[in-house]
Amino acid sequence: MAKKKQSYEEMIERIEEIAASLESGQVPLDKAVNLYKEGMELAILCREKLDTAQKDVLSLKKQFDGSFAECKFDSSEEIL
């Protein structure tokens, strides 16, 4: 995997490149295994970045009295 810290977008782009290489069927087995490992590592890092971003996002929720309160983002709640 690359030594420099990559952005989420760069990691997604690399995952797409890896997937295309693997899907082509033209990659030798040893290289395919290494590409697969790299892709899985990148997928884990992307998931961690998304989880961190989700925790950082705040949403405003309307209270019963009409005021708004700042709350942590909860993706499981229904958006109206």
Buried (B, 14 or more C-beta within 10 A) or exposed (E): EEEEEBEEEEBBEBBEEBEEBBEEEEBEEEEBEEBBEBBEEBBEBBEEBEEEEEEEEEEEEEEEEEEEEEEEEEEEEEEE
